[in-house]
């Protein structure tokens, strides 16, 4: 499954990072990456969004791969109720070849799914929105505006909601954009509050002499929105 590994490399994430950004464990991602288990649709959709790909196309191809996977299972039932001509001495070899052929077809189709995922969506999102409909984690833009003494980046207008480690969505993207404006580097503005974003929040808090807990509450929002 070299194409699957290529997709993971394209995302720049480790197995643990994939676990943190999705509801699937690192061990599950390892099995998906090695092609030993057909990934569920939710996992494929999550990976497509992380890779900034067209989720609709990826899911359609994944469905085609699932049909081939199911065909392989039907041809090799686990309960011993295989067709009569498949029983008896001398039939193990052909049985194994049929199973291998079916599994290979499923692997090829799923590789096609992942190849499509490597094609970056060229659609430009509106400012402040993540790529991919309904995606909380993705690519956000920073479009700064000033309202009196307060600064906004176009992703969220909150100054009260708590944002912390493993938070996702527009509030997190707003934090990341405002950190950039304060000359702090949270990494990609992707709407994911990971350890790197947390470290930069702590730097801001320490610099302005407030408790450096890495949690963005009302006091830290005031620091972030302060116009320099």
N, C-alpha and C positions, 0 to 999 in steps of 0.2 A: 504494500500500500504506500508506494513512494509519493503518490500524489497527495494522499492524506497528510503525510509528514510534511510535505511542501506547504500545504495550507497552514499547518500549525506554525511552521517557520515564518510564513508570510504574516501571521498575526503577531509574531514576536513574543508569544506567551509560553510560559512553562506549563507543565501539567497542573502544578499547584495554582498557577495564576488562572488557568481555565476553570479549575474547581471554584476559585474565589469569585469568578465572574458569572458562573452558571450554577445550576442546581445539581450538576453531575460531579461525582467524585473524581479525583485524579486517577484512581485505578480504573474507573469506567472509561475515562478518556484514553487511557493506555490501551484498553481492549479495542476501542473504536479505531485508534490510530494503527493498531496492528492488524486490523481487518478480521479479528476473530469473532466479533459481534457486530451485527448491523445496528448502527446508532438509531435511537428513536428520533422521530420527526422533531421533537422539541430540542434535542441536542444539535441536530443539523441546522435548525433555524437559528439557534443561539450562536453557533460557530459562524454562520453566514453573516449575521449581524456584526459580530466582532470583526470579521474580515472585510466588512463594508461591502458585501455582495448583494446581488438580487435574490432575496429569500424565496420569492415565488418560483423562479426558475430552478433553484437548488432543491426545493421541496418536491417539485414535479419530477425531477430526475431521481430523487431519493425514493419516491413512490414506485417508479419503474424498477429500481434495484430491489425493492422489497418484494415485488411480485416474483422476480427470479429467485430470490432467497426462499420464498414460500414454495416455489415449484421444486426446489432441491429437497426441501423437507418432505413434501408429498411423495417424491420418488424414493425416499429412504425413510419410511416410518420407523419411529423408535420402539414401537410395541411388538415388533416381530411379525406384523401382518403384511409383509411384503407380498407382491404378486407371486403366484405359484411357480412361474417359470424362473423366478429369481432364487428359489430355494434349491438346496442340494449341493453335492460336491461339484467343484469346478466353476461355480458361479460367483465366487467372491471377487475375482478380478474384475469382471465386467461391472458388477455393482459399484465397486469402488471408483471405477473410471467414470461412470455416469454421475456419481455424487461429486467427484472432483470437477467434472466438466460444468455441472450446474453451478457449483460454488464459484468457479472461475468466472462464469458469465455474470454472476451477481457482483463479484469484485470489480469487474471491468465497468459495469454500469455505475457502481458507486464511485469509482474513480472519476467517471465523467461528471458526477455531481460535484466532486471536489474541484475538478478543473474549472467548472463554471464559477465556483466560489472564489477562485483566484482572480477573476476578471472584476476589477474595481468598478463599482457603479459610478457612471459619469454624471448622474443627476446632481445638481447643486442644490442643497437644502436651503430653505429659508433661514435667515439669521436666527440663531438661538435654538435651532431644532436639530435633533439627532438624525443621522441617515437611517432609513428603514422605518416604516410606519410602526409606531407604538414601541420603538426601541428606547429603553432607558439609558443604555450604554452605546455610545457611538461617537461620531464626530460632531462637535458643537462649534459654533462660531462665536467670537467675541466682538460685539458691536457696542462700543461704549457711548453712553449718553449721561448727561449731568442734569440733575434735578435739584436745584438749590445747592446745598452742600453735600449732596449724596451722589454716588457714582453707581451706575448700572451697566451691565454688559449685554442685556437683551435676552437672558435665559430665565431669570427669576427676579421677582421684585420683593421677595421676603426679606425681612430683617429680624425675624423671630424664630423661624423653624430651625430645630437642631439638626446639624449635619455632621456626621462622624464616620469613622472607619467602616467601610463596606456599604455606605450609603450610595445610592445611584440616582441619576436623573438630572433634571434641569437645575435644581438647587445646588447640586455638587458642581455642575458645569459653571454656575455663577461664581462659586467659591474659587474654582480654578482660574477663571478669567480675571477675577479681582486680585488674586495672588500675583498673576503676571503683571498687572498694573502696578503692584507694589514691588516690582523687580525681584520677585521670588518665582522659582521654577517648579511647578507641580507636575511637570511632564506633559503628556498629551491632554488636551481639553476634551475628555471622552465621557464625562459624566459618571466616572467611577472613582470613589473616594478610597484610594488604596494607601499603602504605607508611605509612598512618596509624597502624596498630597498631604497626608497627616503630618509628615515631618516639616513641610513648609508652613503649615498652619502653626505648628509649635514655634517655628522660627519667628513668625510674625508676632505671636503672643509674647514670646520672650523679649523681643525687640521693643515692645510697647509696655512691658512690665505688667502683664496680666497672667493669671495662672496658665502655664503652658501644658494644657491637657490634650491638645489636638482636636478638641470638640468645638465646632462653630455654633455658639449660642448668640444671644443678643449682644453681649459685650464684644465678641469677636466680629460679628456682623458690622458693628459700628466702626471697628478698625478697618475692615475691608472696604466699606462704602465711603470712608472718609476721603474727600478729594484732596490730593496732594498738590 
